[in-house]
Amino acid sequence: MLDRINTFRWQSITETLLNALKRFPVAATATIGLCISLLLLVNLPYEQLKGSILYEPSYWYVWVGALPLAASIVLCFENRLNPTIRHSVSLLAVLLWSLYGYISNDTPEHFFGALAFIAPIVTFFSSLFWAAFLKKDTDTSFWNFSYLLCIQILTGLLFASVLAAGLSLALFSTDTLFGCEFKSEMYSNIHVLCYTLFFPFYLLGNIPIASITETKTRSFAQAWKILGLYILLPLLILYGTILYAYLIKIIIQWQLPDGWVSALVSILTIGGTITLFILYPLCIQKNRPLKFFRQWFGILLLPLLILMTVGIIRRFQDYGITTNRLYVLLLNFWCYTTALYTIFTSGKKIKIPFISFILLFLISSIGPWRFSEITRYTMHKRIDTLIQNNKLGTNNLLTFDSLETQCTQLDSIDATRLQDDLLYLTENYGAKDIQVWFTDSVSSMQFSKLTQGITSALNRSQENHRIYFSYYQSDSYEGKNINIKDYQYALFFDENSNIRTNNGNVEILGPDSTVVAVYPLVDLLKKQNYKVNPNDTVWSFRGNNTYILPLSLDGYMNNPQEIGGLYIKGIVFYNP
């Protein structure tokens, strides 16, 4: 039966086109509309297009999303509603999507505004795979359908690419041999027709019928087995080994994890889920290596997810809320649920993780509760509080041209926070989003002038509150006896090789990159009220099995815990 739907029994282009129009009339109409719009955009002069709807980003988002939305509705109700009702529901869904694009207050020219359109479009495209399989115990049919649909997508893209390349070469040859001097728009027209008309119609005409997808897994290409079992699986094992080694390291050193570890754990989780999907037929066949992987993948993932959570919390504590960090936190939640779901199902259920991933992305990206709005609201409240508490400007309104003067009373922490928040809002929501705090029209300023002005003014405000320290020993130790008999090792250190700063301390690393000594620089500065003291007894430090002698020291502090511009060189005596 699967052989019957492998190419959906199409013998000619005409039959494929008719099948697409008959089975997906609304989606086919959307395809034609998108193609015509692109042809107009390519061929009409700028003077005619300027100010038209073709220059509205939301217009294009609506057209692009209409095709997969209409097709997904048909697939969802193909065996539940008669064709007339099915296509009516499909048309209604497209009209509602168009209304959403029309009344949306988002500004698609900025990323987070565009995300309110991108997230639904991604959901629409992904639903082509799972819209017909929302019932329980349809994982096998879902895999068969997805496998066949992927083949049709790759085949359609190959055909469209060959057709576009062939026609472009024919046009170029005619131009070269006969001197026809075709306009460059002709080549663009060829690609528009091939990729927005031929390819969608080919795909719509060859989408498998879900109701006749077998409930037994079909055999799949050997290349997929090689990719999943012999390439992806070993890579996942390698990633897992590296992460567990790092986990053991930070436990031994009792350190907080690097924030970047979140990306590695996420890659491991997503990669493992994709591998289980690719190798689903082998899961049914009880392949031994894969059986071990699907039984232990979720269990071994949980400690790494805890590591990821700690890394995320550290990022929030250090830098505060941003939209990206909220998405990473949501991804962490999805990873937990996927790991637990894999444990309880032994990796035999593949549908729920994919659907839940897409739906969580959609829910967190649209509506007034979306992450970008939470971030924006939080930053607005923080800036309002900062301006009011410090009585900045006139009636809590700043003047851009005198921003530096108005912010002189800010300490370095508040100046940094104000700068970061203003720049973040400007870059991600547009200059008009910060207009509420300024008397002059910053929303009409050139972006580079605005950001450079904010950065310059608040950087100088930070510099005014910096505490500089400097110590260079010349002959401080000359003629002095230093008792080092209680120490086994001596190690030279400097800022270019084996030190790092952590919460106001300078950590000195040994040959194996482990911490052998901690130099409490901030505490030493506090003891002398942040004033420079040339006395070496102030700067030398005896700790637990360590004796640190700095030979030179230079830098500044932006706040009581943040060290900048550090230049340090010295020697440490220590016991392991």
N, C-alpha and C positions, 0 to 999 in steps of 0.2 A: 504493500500500500504506500509505503514511503517513497518508493520509486515513482509512483504516480504523481507525487507532489514535489518531486525533486526540482523540477523546472516548471511546475504547475501546468504541464502539458501544452506549452506554447510552441506553435510551429512557425509563427510569423510575427512580425512587428505589428501588423494590423490586429491580429488576435489579442496581443498583449495590450494594445491601446484600448481596444473595446472592452476587455476584461477590467482594466483599470477604471474606465468611465462607468461601467455597470456596477462594479462592486464598491468603488469609493468615489462617487460623483462629486461630493463636496471637497474632498482632498484633491481630486484632479482639477477642479475649478480653481482652488487655491494655488495649485502649481502653475496653472496658466496665468493667473493674476500676478504672481511673483515674477514670472518670466517676462511678461509684458512690461511690468514696472521697471525691471532691470534694463530692458532694451531701451525704454524711454530715457532712463538715467544716463545710459551710455551714449545715446545718439543725439539727444536734444542739446542745444547750446546752453551755456551757463546762464545767459541773460533770461532765458525762458524758465529755467529751473529755479533760479534764485527766489527764495521765499515761498516756494511751492511745497506741497505735502511730501514730495519726494525727498526733501531735505530734512524731514522730521525722523529722528531715529526710531521713535515708537511705531511709525508706519511700517518700517521694515521688520521690526520685532513681531508685529501682528501677522504679517504675511508668512514669515518663517515658521511661526508657531502654529498657524492655522492648518498646515498640511499634516503634521503628525497628530495633532489633536483630533482632527476629523477622522483620520484613519484609525486611531486608537478607539474612538467611540464605536466605530463599526465593528472592530474586532471584539470589543467587550460584549456587545449585544447581538452578535451575528447569529447565535443560535437561540436567542431569547425573544427577539422582536421581529416582526415582519419588516421587509425592506423599506416600506414607506415611513413607518414610525422610526426605524433605525436611522435613516438618512435625515429625518426631521430633527431628531435629537442631535445628530452630528452638526447640522446647520445651526441649531440653537446654541450649541457649545461654542462654535466659531463666532457667532454674533456676540455672545457674552464676552469672549476673549477680546474681540474688537472693541467692545464697550470699555473693558478694563484698560486697554491701551489708550483709549480716548480720554477717559476721566482721570487717569492716574496722575498724581501730583509729582511723581518721581521725575528726575532729570536724567535721561539715559546717557547724556554726554559725560556724566561722571560715573565712576565704576559702581558705587553702591546703589545709585539710581538705576543703572543698567542691570544690576543683579536682580532687581524686582521683576525684570522681564526674562533674564537669562535662566533663572531657576525654574519658572514654569515651562519654558521651552525645553530645557533638559529633561524635565519630568515628562513632557509630551513625547519626546523622542524615545525615552526609556520605556514608556508604557506600551510602545509598539511590541515589546518583547513579552510583557506580563499581563496586559489588559485582559486577555482571553483566559487567564489562568488564576482567577481570584478565588476559586473554590479550593477546598482542602484536598490534599493528596494528589496534586497534579504536577509534582516536581519533575517526573519523567517526561510527561508531555511538554512541560515548559522547556526542559532542556532540548528535546528534539526540535521543537519549534524555533527556539533561539539559535540552535546550530544551523538549521536550514535558512533562517532569516539572515544570519551572518554571511553565509555562502552567497546568498542573493545580493546582499549589499556589496560584498567584495567583487562579485562578478559584474554587477551594474557599474561600479566605479571603474573597473578595468575596461569595460566596453566604452564607457563615456570618455575615458582618457585616451583610448586608442582612436576613437572617432574624432575627438577634438584635435589630437596631434596630427592625424591624417588630413583632415580638412584644412588645418592651418598650414601644413606643408604644401598642400595643393594650391592654396591661395598664394603662398610665398613663391612657389615655382612659377605660377602664372604671372605674378608681378615681375619676377626677375627676367623671365624669358620673353615676355611680350610687352613689358613696360607699362602695365595697366595702372600702376601707382594707386593701389588700394589704400584707403585710410586705415589708421591703426584701429579705429572702432570696429572694423570688419572682423579682426581677430578676437576682439572682446565679444562681439555678437556670437561668434562660433562657440566660445566657451560658455556663454550664458545659455545658449540653446542646448548644448550637450549636458551641462551639469544641473540646470534648473528646469529642463523640460524632458529631455530624453531619459536621464537617470531616474528622476522621480516616477515617470510613467513606467519605466521598466520595473522598478521596485514594486509599485502598486499593483502591476499586473502579475507579479510573481510571488507575492506574499503568501505563504502556505495557509491552508484552511485549518484552523485550530481543531475543529471537531473531528478531522480525520487523521490527526497526528497520533501515532501509535503510543500506547502506554508502555511498550517495551523499548528500552534504549537501543538505538540503532548503532551499528558499528561506525566509528569515525576515523578520519584520516590518521595515518601513522604519524604525520607531522605534529598533530595536536598532542599525541601521546609523548613524543619526544620533547616537545615544548614544556608540557606540564610535569612529566615524571623525571626527565633527565636534565632539564635546564632550570625551571622555576623552583622545583622542590629542593635541589641542592643549594640554590641561592638563598632560599628561605632558611635552610639549616645554617648556612654561613652567617646570615644576618642575626639569627637567634643566638648563635654561639658568641658573636661579638657583643651583643646586648647583655647576655648573661655574664660575660667576662667584665663588662663595664659595671654591671650591678654589683658583682662581688667586690670590685675595686672600690666603689664609693661606700660600700658597707664597711670595708676594712678601714678606709680613711675617714669614715663617718662624715661625708660631705653631701651637700645637696647636689642632685643631678643637673647637668647642663640642660638648658631649655630646649636645645636642638634635638635632644633624645626623643622628643615627641614625634618628630618627623620620621625617625627610624622605626619606632614602634608602630606608627600608623601605616608605614609602607609594609611592614611585616604582616599586620592584620589584613590589610586590603589585598596584599599579594597572596596570602594564604587562602582567603576567601575566593579569589579568582582561580587559584590552582585547584581548589576543591570543585569549582564549577566546571573547569575545563576537563578534569579527570572524572567527572561524575559517572560515566559508564563503567570505569574501572572500579569505582566504589561499590557498584552493584555486583561486579564480578569478584569482589573480595580479593583484590590485589594486595599482597602482604605488606610491602613498604607503604602503600597508600593507606591501608587499614590502620597501621601504626600511627601514621601522620594524623588522620582524621580523628582518632581516638584521643591523642595526646595534645593536639594543636591548641585547643581551647584551654586545657589545664596549664600548659607551659606558658601560655600567653598572659595569664592573670598576674603573675609577679611583675612582668614587664609593663603591664598596664598600670599597676600601682606606681612603678617608676615614672611612667609618663604623666600620671596625675600629679605627682610631687613636682615634676618639672614645670607643669602648667601653673600650679599654685605659685611656684617661685617667680615665673614670668609675671603673673598678676601682681604679686607683691612688689616686684622691682619696677614695673612699668605701667601698671594700672590696666584698665579695661580698654580694649580696642575690638573692632569687629572681627579681625582675623583671629584674635585669641579666643573670642567667644565661639567661633567656628571650630577651633582646635579643641575646646572643651566639649563641644557637642560631638565631635569626632571621637573623643575619648569615651564618652557615654555610649556611642554606637559600638565601639570596639569591645566594651564590657558586655553589652547585650549579645553581640555576635559570638564572643568567646563562650559565654554561658549557654547560648542556643546551640553552639557546636558541641559542647559537652553533653547536653541533654539529648541531642539527636544523633550523636556519634558522627556528625558530618554528613548525614544522609539526606538532609533537607537543605536545598540550595536557594530556594525562592525567596524566603522571608528576608535574609540579610540584604539582598539587592533592593527589594521594594522598600524596606525600612530606611535604607541609606538615602534613597531618592526622596522619599516623603519627608524625612527630617530636614533635608536640605531645602525642600520647598517651603515647609512651614516656617523655618527660621529666616527665610529670605523675603517673604511678602507680608503685608499687613502692618499695622501700627506696632506690633510686638516684635518685629524682625530685629535681628542683631544690630544692623546699621543704625536703626532708630534708638535702640537702647544705648549704644555707644554715644550717639549724638546728644541724647538727653543728658547722659551722665557728664559729658564734657561741658555742656552748656551750664549745668548746675555748678560745676566746679569753677568755671571761669567767673560766673556771677558772684559766687561766694568769695573768690579771691579778690575781685575788683572792689566789692563792698567792704570786706574786712580791712583792706589796705587803703580805702578811700582814694582810689585812683581816678584821675581825670576830673571832669566837672559833671556833677550829678551822675556819677558812675559811667560816664561816657568818655572814651579816649579820643585823642586826636592823633592821626597817623603820623603827621609831620613832626610832632613833639613826643612821640611814644617813648623815646629814651629818657627824656626829662621826667615824664609822668611816672615812669617805673623805677626811678632811682631808689625808692625806699624798699623795693622788694628784695628779700634775701635771695641767695643763689638758688635755693630749692624752689621757691615760688616763681622766680624768673624763668627757670628751666621748664617748670610745669606749664606756665602760661604760654611760653614759646612753643612747646611741643603740641599743646592743645590747639592753639590758633593755626599752626601749620597743618596739623592733621585735618582739621575741619576745612581749611582752604583747599588742600590737595584732594580731599575725598568727597566734599559736598559743594565746593565752589566758593568763590569770594563772597557771594551774597549771603552765605550762611553766617559770616562773622560781622556783617554790616550792623547788626543790632548793638554792638559795643563801640562803634565809631561815629563821630560827628561828620567826618568827611566821607565822601563816596568811595569806599574801598572796593565796592562791587564792580566799579567800572575801570579799576586799575589793571594794568598789565600784570599777569600772574607772576612773572619773574620779579618785577619791581616790588610787588606786595610781599612775597615770601622773603626776598632779600632784606627789605626794610624791617620786617618783624625779627628776622634772625640777627641782623646787625644791632638793632636797638636793645634787644634782650640779652644778647651775648655781652655787650658792654655793661649791662646791669649786673650780670653774673660776675664779670671781672672786677667790678667795684667791691664785691663782697668776698673775693678770694683771699685766703690766708696763705701767704708764701712762707716757705721754710727753706733753710739752706745751711748745710754744715759740710765743711771740707777740712779733713785733718791734714795738717802739714807735718808738724813735729809733735803732735799731741801725745804720741806713744813713745817718743824718743827718750831713752834713758830710763824707761819704766819696765819693771818686771811684770809679766802677765802670767798668772798661775793657770796652766792648762793641763796639769798632771792628771786631772780627773776625767779627761776626755780622750777618746780613742781616735777620733777622726777630725780632720780639718777640711773645710770646703770653701773655695772662693765663690762668690755669687755677684751677679750684676743684673741690670734690668733687661739685658739683651739675651740672656741664656736661661737662667734657672730660678726665676721668681714669678710670682703672680700676686695680685692684690685680691683680698676677700674681706668685705665688711670692715674696712679700716685697718686690716692686718696685712703684712707682707709675708707671704708663705715662701719659704726657701725649699727648693726641690733638690733631691739627691740624684745620683746617677741613674736610678731606676724610675725617676719622675715621681717618687713618693715624697711627701712633706717630711723633712727632717727637722725643721725649726720654724717657729712662727715669731715674727718681729712685730710687736704691738705698736705700730707707728702712731696711730691716733691717740692711744692712751698716753704715750710719751709726750705728745704735743699738748694734751690736756693738762698734764702735770706742770707744764711751764706756761700755761695760759696762752698757748699757741704763739709764743714769742721765740725768736731765734736765740739759742744759747750755744756758744762755741765750746762749752765744756764737754769733753768726751765722756765724762761719767754720766751725763744726761742721756746720751745717745746709745751707749753700750747697754746690753741687756742680758741678764742671766735668767734663763728659764729652766724648765724641767729637763735636765740632762743636756742643756744647750748653753752656749756662751756666744753672743753675737757682737762683733766689732765692726760697725760701719766705718768705711774709710772716706766715703763721700755720700752726700745726701742732698737732694734738691727736688722741689716740686711745689704744689699748691693744693689747697683743699677748697672745694666748692661748697661743702656743707660738712657737718661734724662726722660724716662717715664716708664721703666721696673724695678719693685722692686722684689728682690729675697731674700730668707732666712729670711723672716720677722718674728721677735719675738716682740710682743707688748702686753702690759697690762696696763690698766688704768681705769679711771672712767669718765663718761660723765654726765653732768647735762643738762637737756633739758626740753622744753615745747612741748607738742604734737601739 
